[in-house]
Amino acid sequence: MKNPYEDFVHQVWEEFPQLAEWHNLDNEILPIWKLEQFIEVGYHNFDAERKPLYHLSKIIEKYAQENKQPLLATFEKIAKFSYVKERYQEMVKDMPKVWIIADFDDEVIPTDVILPNSEFLSCSNTNLANVWSVFTRGPYGPFGLIAEEYKDGKFRGFFTLNSNVCRYALNVMGNTLGAKFDIQ
């Protein structure tokens, strides 16, 4: 199957060509499944709008919060983080580490949100600028959501429980941003 992704997600998919075998774009399940159902299938592709991805993101964030696990979240634009800023201030208090990545510049990093366990990184001028991702650590390693905005409000990506896929994505992100993400 031809790789439908571009930029960062393309790079991840190219590293794991077997993901093409599982390419099933069933978008109906995104807004109704619970985390257990995503974990049961292990991998799921989607082509979706913002609302279903927000649902899946909140499920992963809730898991991280309830299990006191690290969390990494990327926001394709600064304004998208501003929308969840207050919720994040509460949510991250008991987590060991939280990385928030967005198209920040030095003057716009929200210093009023920084907690001792949070780190803000800018993805300006990188291939991560259109990426929406949420990663945490589960009982078998990192898992999460990786998507990219390919046109205004439309995203292609996947949920994966495969820790090798997540580790690769986290390493590529870390190399791009000059950071290390200890979610593995």
Summary of the structure (lengths in Angstrom):
residues: 184
radius of gyration: 15.1
end to end distance: 29.7
largest distance: 46.0
contacts: 578
relative contact order: 0.20
helix: 39%
strand: 26%
